[in-house]
Every structure is written in C-alpha cells, then in structure tokens.
Amino acid sequence: MSSTSFDFVIVGGGTAGLVVASRLSENPAHRVLVLEAGIEHIDDSNVKTPAFYAGSFHSDSDWDFKSEPQPQLNGRTINLHQGRALGGSSTINAQVFVPPGKHAVDAWEESGNPGWNWQGLEAYYAKSHTFPGATKTTDGQSPLEQTSRGPIQVSLPGDPLHPIHEAWKGTFEAQGHYVSPDPWLREPTGAFSCLATVDGSTKERSYATNAYYRPVAHRNNLKVIEYVVVERIIFETDGPAIKATGVQYRDNDLSYGATGVKNDEIHTVTAVKEVILAAGALQSPKLLELSGVGNPRVLSSNGIQVVKELPGVGENLQDHIVCPIGVRAIDGIDTMDPLAREEVDAFLSATEEYKTHKTGILASSGMTTYAYIPITAELPRDASEDLEKLLHENKPGAGNVHGSLAEDLHGFFAKLLADRTKPTGVFLSVLGQAGPTPVPGTWLTLVAYLPHPLSLGSVHIRSKQASENPGINPKHLSHPVIDPKYLSHPVDIEILAHQMRFLGNFAASSPFSKLLEQPLQYLDPASNFTDLDKAKEYIQANAISMWHYAGTCAMLPEGKGGVVDAQLKVHGINNLRIVDSSVIPIITTGNLQSTVYAIAEKAADLIKADYGEV
C-alpha cells in the first residue's frame, strides 16, 4: 500500500472537478490532486466533432448506467449516460449551453442557502465562458453579445442561416411568446437560438479538458491520476468531531505486466486541507455511503458502519424527462438523416466539408433552437385550475422521505402555475430523425421536456464494495441503484402531456409548417395525438432521460434534509466539500452544463476565501 499527501484531493476529474483544480492550482503553494476513473479523450473524433457526440454513448467514455424499471414508463429501464473520462460529461454531452431560469436559481436561496441566487451566481456563469464577439441574428435584429471572458468557448452552432431559425422564432412570436436575441440578458422566457460549447474558430468541442485543464497541465503543483477508482473517504473522529483526512483508491489497469499479476494496488492519499467530491449526482452519494455517511438504514443493510447520519444522501434525485416527436420535412432541408442512415457518399462529403472549411452538418449537434414557455398560459382556464387542484391534492406531508425539499419544490411550482409568465415547459428542435431505426426521408424532431419535475427519485449503493472485481476495467464497477421515479408525481405527466399537445399544434402552425410536408407525416403515427390520454400513452412508451441529474447531495440546512451547507461543506464533517450537480436543490430550467460550470467557479472562490485568498 502506497501513501502520499496533497493540500486538496479532488475526487472526479469531470466538468466541475477540473474547474476547481484549475482555479485552486493558480496558487503555486497549493498542491492539488485529481483522481479520475476514466482517461483523456482529447483526440477522439467522437469528442472533438460536434455531430459525433452520440458515438461516445455506451463506449469506454460513458459510465453507461441503467435506471431501475420505471412503473410510469411501462416498466422500461432507461439508459443514463454520464461521462467516464477526463472532463466528465462535458466530454460526451450534446454541447448545449443555455441559461437557467433565474427564478429557479433564486429558489435555491429561498430554500435556505444565503448567497445562492441569480444575482450572486450571474458573474460565475459569465466567468466560465467566452462568446466570440457580436453575432448578427438571422433577422438582422439586435446582436447577440456577451461580456464574458472565460475558458469555455461558445458559439451559435451550425449554419446561422438554416431556415429552422426563422421558422422556429417566427412561429413562437406569432403565438405571442417573446423571442429573445440573447436569453442571457433577461429572464429567458420565449424562443431563442441556443449557444453551444463549440469553439467558433475550430468548430470543435470546447470542454473542461481542453479549456480548463490542458492550458494549466504543466503546473508542478497540479497532478491528475487517471483510470483509478476511489473506494472510500478516510475519516478521523475525535469525540463528536469528524474530519476527512484523505481517500483510498485502487488502480484499474487491465494489463498484467511481466509478473502476470494484475496492477490493482490500493493507495491512500492524505488531504491536508480538504477532500472535494466532484463525482457527479449519481456517484458522489455513492462514495459518501461507502464511507459511512448517509441514511443509517441504507448503511446498515450493506454492512457499513455509520460515521455520520445524513438521511438526505442519495435522495431528491431530479432529472429532466424528455419526449420527442418526428415530423417529415420538405426536401432540401439540411439534416443529419443521411448520417443516421450511414450513407457513405453523404458521410464522405460532410467529412470533407468539415475538414476543409469547418462548416456543414458536422459542425453542430443538430440542436440549435430552444424555447422556455409558460405552458399553463396556453391552456384554458379550467385546465389550469385542474392542474392547480391536482397539485394541491398531492401536497407532500411532513415526514416524507425527501424531507422539506419536497415541500419547497411544491411551493416553488405552485408559484409557477399561479404566475403564468414563468416557464413550465421547455421545447427544442433537432435537425434529423430520432427514431431507433433510421428510415428514408428528411425529418425534423420536436422535443419537449419538464423543466421542474415534481417527481423525486433516489440513488443508493448496491453493496459495500466500490468494485465487484477489484483490478478490472471500471466499466464493471458495482453501479449504484438508480431510481428516478419518473412521472411518479401525477402533475408531471399532466404538464408533459399538455406540452406534447402543444408540439402537435406548433408543427401545424405557420411559418414552421412551411418546413414540413403537408399533410403532416409523423415518424411514429402514435405521436399524432387526438387527446391528452393518447399523449400520456405516447409519453409512457417513449419518454427518456435528458441526462440532467441533480439534487442527490442537496445544498440545504441539515434540518431540512440537506447534505451540504451554503459553503458546500458536508454537514457535520470537517474538510469535506461537494462540488457538482448533486448539490443543486431545485433543478434549473435548461440543460445543466452552464450551471455546473458556474457552481464550480463559485466553489473555487468559496474555498479560496476560507484560506484567505479572496
């Protein structure tokens, strides 16, 4: 067994972990170690090329988790992707970079987290990314401008003159929804062309590895160890005081070497100042539980001694559930359909254009337009009243498994329904078909997802072993038991069903309908809904995860079931923080990428301040 010492030991070299490592190592006096289960994929074409992001799914750079069977989704097991690579999920995501609903961030403070509001976090969103100057919108209106100057490079993906931009914005505008040239400058309600973490110069993915880590990898005080699995956090106790002093980890090298013995040595590393958990919402709670921190019932059932009782560990899992419909587009619309069908000539042509000019369909993930809509404002008054009644009838009672967060979430959503100006539905478009088996033709996919689900799930350990077979590929680690409980709250499926009906009406509305074959042709005939019940049936058969996991180590007071405080310190344990999406108490409106970067930037400043640096 080998041992060494660093000031800060960061568990997880993902989106948040690399941000914190980069910022803390700015001080040469800080010795910073990052432990990562995956490896660097900076030269992988699936990582670099925006359109190829899905090629990383089910690969060595994906943890490839599975949910428990979901009763409200016809008993289906849902694929749950998470990056297992240096850079984490920023390595494999679809590069969407959209703002949160500012009202959702403000709700964090209202739940008991001083300083965690939009005003306090806005500067950190800006600090993380750079928008390359002003870019004219396709309608010649006000330019999109950002004053940010951060490491992540963002741009408008794909062809800014693609007809979907005008059709998308024009249709929402005709329906009375504000169309923003820059949703970052005001409360993002309405339609907009979304930014992507694609470098505007190279047209390649900009992510935590090449933006935050590579420029500082030469620092003598920063060390990254890849392809290891952290098995537990090491604690010292002195009476009631508990202190994190380091971690235990194991090599996961497949090679046997000259001796024929697997390289699976156990190591311990000491953290002089802090251990920082940044393993993500599905694995940070797992590591806490393996180390004796969590619900005593979960720990004892797995033969683990309780170090610190925190019942909120692994609870409050939130995720954006998403449901698509495909509609046939007119010929001549540029989409990814030829690539989905693996047409050789189309692939070679697109590859040559991208290689030579950095343009064409490969320069984008295909997700270019978004809309945050107050879907309840689209409903007749009696339908809205029915939703409010259903919400009231399902108000969580005291003592529920999710503590007072369920009550906070209920109150937050009740305000949204009553306001009728804040977004309760999110919509986006994809250039191409989204079906499992590629079919002929040109297609557009319209997508709806729940921005603020009321259904709360959980993630807990499966056994007391971090790995089922130490010394083997980490893909075979003992995955946690993940139960998102999608649509378990009855309001969720009602809202999503109304969103799906909205999509059907949207497709039939001008000017978007001008992009589509008439009469409308659906990729799946079942998506041509005739009523809400049919929409619900379609959702239950087709909805999947958007892979936006949050809440499992929620930032809340301990008495409310929280795991970390407003300094991101684990309640009752010294020298241990969590910095990843697990600390988000109420999930934000849009994709979480921009929010995770912002949280990590703020966390770095919080840590520096504790050591007199800010």
N, C-alpha and C positions, 0 to 999 in steps of 0.2 A: 504494500500500500504506500503510495507516494503522497506528499503533502506540500503545499506552498501557500503563499499569502499575498493578498491584494487589498487595496482600500475598498473597492467596490466590486462585488461579484454580481454580474447580470445574468440571470437565467433566461435565455432565449435571445437569439440574435435576429429577431424579426423586425417588423415595422417600428415598434416602439423601442425595442431594446437597442437598436443601432443608433437611433436618435439620442437616447440617453448616454450611450457610450461615447458618441462623438462629442457631445456637449461637455460631459464630465472630464474627458481627457484633454480638453482645451487647457486645463491647468496641469502643467507638467509634474506637479507634485502629487497628483492623483494617479495611483496605479489601478487600472481598470481591466477587468477580465470579463469576456463574454463567452458563455457556454452555449453552443448551438447543436441541435440534433441533426440538422441537415448539412449541406455543403453549399459552396458558392456556385451559382449557375449563370454568371455574368456573360458568358459567351454562348449560352444556349439560345438558338434561334427562336424557340418557343417563348423564351423570356424577353428577348430583345424586340421581336417583331410584334407590333400591337395586335394584329389579326390572329396570331397563333396562340393566344393565351390559353385557350381550352386544351391545347396539346399537352399542357402540364398536368391536367387533371388525371388522377389515377396513376401518376408516374412517381418516381422516387422523390420528386419535389413537392408531393402532396401527401399529407397525413392520411387522406382518404378515409375519414371517419364515416360511420353509419349511425343513423338515429335508431332508437327503439321503434318498433312498429307503431304507427300513429293511428289511433282509432278514428279520428275525424278525417283522415285522408285514406279511407278504405283499407286501413291496416297496412299501408305501404311503409317500407323502410326508406328513408330519404338520405341521399348522398350529401355529406357535409364536408366540403373541401376546406382545407387550411394549409397554408404554405409550410412545408418542412424543408426549409432552405435558408441560407443566409439572406436576410431580407424578409423572411416570413411570407405572409400573404400578399405583401406588396410585390412579390416575385411572380405570383400566378394570377392576380386578380385581373378584372377587365378594364382597369386603369381609370374608371370613372372617378372624377374629382368634383363633387358638388357640395354646396354649403349645407349646414344643418338648418333646421328651423330654429330661429333664435329663441322662440318661445319655449322650445324643448330644452335648450341649454339653460335658460333661466329657471326652469323647473328643478334643475339639479340643486340650485341654491335654496329654493323653496322647500326642498326635502331635508334641509339641514346641513348644507355644505357651503359655509361662508366663502365668498370669493369665486365660486364656480357659477358664473353667469355669463351671458354673452359679452357684456362689457369687459369682463375680466379675461375672457378667453379669445376675443377677436384678434388681438395682437399676435397671439400664438398661431392662429390659423395663417395669418399673413407671414409670420416668421418662417414657416415651413416651406414656402413655395415661391416661385417666381413666374409671373406671367410676362411673356416676351413682348412688352410694348403694347400699344393700342392696336386692336384688330377690328377693322370695319365689319359691322354686321351686314348680312346679305341684303337687307333692305335699305342700307345707306343711312340708318339712324345713328344714334349716339354710339361712339366706340366703346368696346369693352376695355376697361382699364383696371390694372391692379397696381398698387403701390408696394406690393410685397417684394422681398428680395431674399428668398430662402433657397435652400439646396434643391428641392424638388422642382423640376421644370415642367410646367403645364402649358397646354395649348388647346386650341379648338381642333378636335380630331377630324381626320378625313378631309373630304372636299367641302369647303365652306359654301360652294355654290350648288351643292346637291339639292335637288328640289324638295327633299323632305323637310329642310329647314323652314322654307317659306310656307309649305303646306301645313306643317305642324303648328307654327306660331299663328298663321292666319286663321286656322280653324278655332283654336282656343280664343283668339281675340274676338272672333265673330260671336262666340258664345259668352262674351263678357268677362273673360279672365285676363288679368293683366299679363302682358308679355314683356319680360324684362330683358334688356340688352346685357345686364350684368346682375345676376341674382345675389351676388356677394354684397352689393351696396345697400340693400334694403331687405326687409323680411321677404324671403323667397317664396312668394305665392304667385302662381301663374306658370306660363310656359317659357322655356329658355333653351338655348343650345348649350350643352354642358361641356365643361372642360375635361381634359384627360391628362393623366400623368405620362404624357408623351412629349419628349423634347422637341420643340419646334424646329430646331436646326437639323438634328439627326433623324427625326421621326422614329426614334426608338424609345422603349420604356425607360422612364425615369423613376427610380425607386430607391428604397432605403440603402441598398448595397452600393449602387454607383453614385448616389447623390450624397449620402451621409458618411458611409464607411470608406469607400475607395480613396477619396481625397485626403483622408487622415490615417490611412492604414500604416503609413510609415512611422507614426508616433511610437517612440520607445516605451511609452507608458500605457499603451493600449495593446492588449493581446486578445485574439479570438481563437478559440479552440472549437473546431467543427467535428461533427459526427460522433457526439457523445450524448449520453442520456443522463440527466440529473435524476438521482433516485430519491434524495430527501434533503431537507434543510436541517442543519445541525443547530441545536439549541443548547444553551446553558441556563439553568434555573438556580436562583438564589432566593429561597423563600417564595414569595408570590411573584418575584420579578423573573421575566423570561426574556432572553436575549438571543437573537440569531447571530451565530458566530461563523457560519460558513455553510458549505454544501458538500454532499457526497455525490460523485458521478462516476460513470463507467464508460470505458471505451466501447465503441461498437464498430470494430473493424472486422470485415469478413475474412481478411487474409489470416492464414495460419502461421506464416513465417517459416523459417528454416527448421524450427524445432517441432513443427506440426501442432503447436499449441495455440489456441485462439488468443488474440490480443484483447482480453476483456478485464484488464486490471482495474481495480477500484481505486479511485483517487479521492482525497479530501482537499479542499481549498478553504483557507481562512479569509473571512471578510473583516478587515479591521474596522471599517466604518459601517457598511451596510450590505445586506443582500437585497437585490432588486429583482423581483419576479416579473418577467415580461414574456410569459409563455402563452399568453392568449386566453380568451374566455373559456376555452374547453380544456386547458391544461394547467393554468395557474391554480384553480381549485383542486385539481388532482394532486399537485405537488404539496399543497397545504395539507390535504388529508393524509397523504403518505407520510407526512412529517408529524402528524398528531394534532393538527389544527382543523377544527370543524365541528360537526354535529356528533356528539358522543355516540348516538345510535349508529351512525354510519361507521364511525371509527371502531367501535367495539365489535360490530358484526364482521369486520375484516381483521380482527385481532390486533388492532393498533392502539397503543396506549395514548390517552388524551394528554396533550401538552397544554392546549388552550381551547376552551369550549367557545366556538363561534358557529352557531346554528345556521347562519346565512351563507356559509361557504358552499358553493355549488348550487345554491338556489337562485331564483329570479332570472333564469336564463331567458333572454329575449332574442328574437331573430325576425328579420323581415321575410314573411312568406310571400311568394311571387307566383303569378299565374299569367301565362301568355295565350294569345290567340294569333294565328297566322292568317293573312288575307292575301289573295293573289294580286300582284301589281301589274301594271301595264308593261309591255315590252320596252326596253331601253333604259329602265331604271337600273342604276349600278348597285348591285347587291353582292353578297357573299355566296349566293346559291351555287354558282359553278364550283367554288372551292369546296362547299359542303358535299357536292356530288363527285368530288375528286376528278374533275375534268382536266386532263393533262394539259391541253393547249391553254386553257384559261389559267391554270396554275403557273405554267411557264411564262405566260405573258405578264401576269401580275407580279411574278417574282422579278422579271427583268425590269419592269417599270419601277418597282420599289428599289431595286438595287441601283438603277441608273439615276432616277430622279427623286427618290424618296416620296413618291406620290402613289395614288391608286388605292385600291381597296385594302391592301395590306398595311397601310399607314394608320388604320383605325380598327378598334374592336367591333365597330358597327353600331355602337351605342352613342348616338350624337345628340339626341333631343330628350328633354325631360319636362315634367310639369308637376308642380305641387298644387293640388286643387282641394278646396273645401267641398268635398263631395256632398256633404249634407246640404249645401246651398243649392245643389242640383235637384234635390228631392222635394216632392210635395210636402206641405206642412204636416199632413197626417203621418207620412212615412218617417219624418224627422221625430215627431212625437213618439212614434212606436219605438224608435231607437233609444230615445231618452228613457222611456218607460222600461225597456229591456235592460238598459244599463243600471237603472235604479233597482230593479228586481234582483240583479246579480252583484250588488254591492258586497265586497268582501267583509266578512265579520272579523271581530277581534280574535286573535289566536290562530289565524290561518297560517299555513306552512310558510308563506312568503313574508310574514311579519307585516309591518306597517307600509312597506313599499307597495304592496298590492293596493292598499288604501290610497296612498299618494298617487299611484298611477290611475286609479279610478277617478279621483278628484281632478287630476290633470285632463283626463279625457272628457269628463263632464263639461269642463270649461270649453274644450274644443267644440263639442256639439252645440253648446249654447251660443258660442261666438259666431259661427257660420262664416268667418273670414279666414280662419287659420286652416292649414292643410290637414285633411283627414284621409287623403288619397294621394298616391304617387303613381305617375304614369311615365313610360319611356317607350322608345321605339328601337327596333333592331333591324338593320339592313340585311334581311335574309330570313330563311325559314328556321324554326327552332324545333322541328319535329325529330324524333329519334331515327327515322329512316328518310334520307333525302329523296325528294321527288322532283320531277321536272317542273320547269316554270320559274318565274320570278316572283318572289314573295317578300312581304314586309311583316314583321312581328310586332304586335302591340302588347304591352305588358303593364299589368297593374300589381302594386304591392301595398301591404299595410304598413304605413309609416310608424304607427304606435300601437302594436298589438297589446291587447289586454291579457292574452294567454301567457302564462309564465311557466317555464319548464325547469329542468334541473340537469346537472352533470355531476356524477359521483364516481368514485373509484370502483373498480370491478374486483380488485383483490389488493392485498398489501404489497404486492410486487410491482415495481415500476416496469419490469420487463418479464415476460413469461419465460424467455430463454436468454439470460444474460449472455452478451458476447455476439449476438447475431444482429442482422440488419434491423434498425429501429422501426421499420415498417411493421415488425411483428411485436412491437411493444403491446403491453396489456392496455388496450384502449379503454377510456372511461365509458361508463354507461350514460348515454346522452339521450335525454327525453325532452324535446322542446315542447311537447304537448300542444302542437299547432291546433288552432281553432277550438281549443277546449273552452274558451270563454265564448258564449253564444253571440256576443256583439260582433266579434271578429268576422265571422262568416257572413253576417248580415251586411257589414260595411263592405267587405270584399265582393260580395255578390252585386251590390249596387255599383261598385267600381267596374265590374265586368260588363254590366248592362251599359254603363257609360261608354266603355270602349266600343261596344257594338254600335251605339249611336254616333260616336265620333267617326268611326270608319265610314259611315254613310253620309257624313256631313262634308260640305264644301268649305275650303278648297282641297282638303285631304282626299276626298273621294275621287278627285281627278287623277290621283296617282294609282287608282285601283281599277281592276277590270269590273265592268258592270254587266249583269248584276253581280253583287259581291260573291266571291268564291272563297270559302273557308278551308284552310288546310285540314281542319277537323270539323266535319259537319256539326258535331255536338256543340261547337262554340258559337253557333248561330242561335243564341238563346231566345226562347219565346217568353220566358218569365223568370222570376227570381229563383224558383225551385230548380229549374233547369240549370241556371247559373251555378247554384250551390252544388249540384251533382257534378258539373264540369270541374269546379274547383276541387272537390274531394278526389277526383280522378287524376287531376293534372297539376295541382299546385306543388311547388318545390321550395327549397330554401334559397334565399338570396345570399347566404353565407355571410351574414352580418351578425355575429354572435356578441352578446353583451350581457352585463349585469351579474355575473356569477360570483364576483367578489365586490359587491356593490359598495360604492362610496356613500355611506350613511352613518349616522350615530349608531353605536353598538346597541343601544336600547331599541333601535328600530330595525334590528336585524342586519346591520351593516357589517362589512368585513374590514374596510379601511376608512380612515377619517379624512378630513379635507386636506391633509398633508400627504395623503396616500399611504400613510403608515398603518400597518395591520394593528387592529385594536388589541391592546394588552401585550404586545410583543415589541421589544426594542430592536432597532437596527434592521427592520424588515419592512419594505415597501412593495407595492404592486403598481406597475405602470403598463397597462394595456387596456383593451376594450372591456375587460371583465369589471373594471371599476365604474363603468357608466351606469348610473342608477336608473335612468329612463332613456331608452334608445332614441337617437336623434332621427330626424325626418328622412334624410337621404343616406346614401352609401357612407360607411363609417371611415373610409380611408382618410379623408381630410381631418376628421375628428380625432383619430388615433394619433396622427402627427401632432396636432395641436396639444393634446393631453401630454404627450411625451415631451414636447418643448416646455410646457409649463412645469412638468415634473422636474425637469433638469434644473430649472430656476429655483424651485422649492428646495431641492437637495442642496444646491449651491448656497442658498440663503442660510440653511442650517449650519453651514461651515464657514459663514462669514464672507461669502464671495459675491453676494448681490446686494 
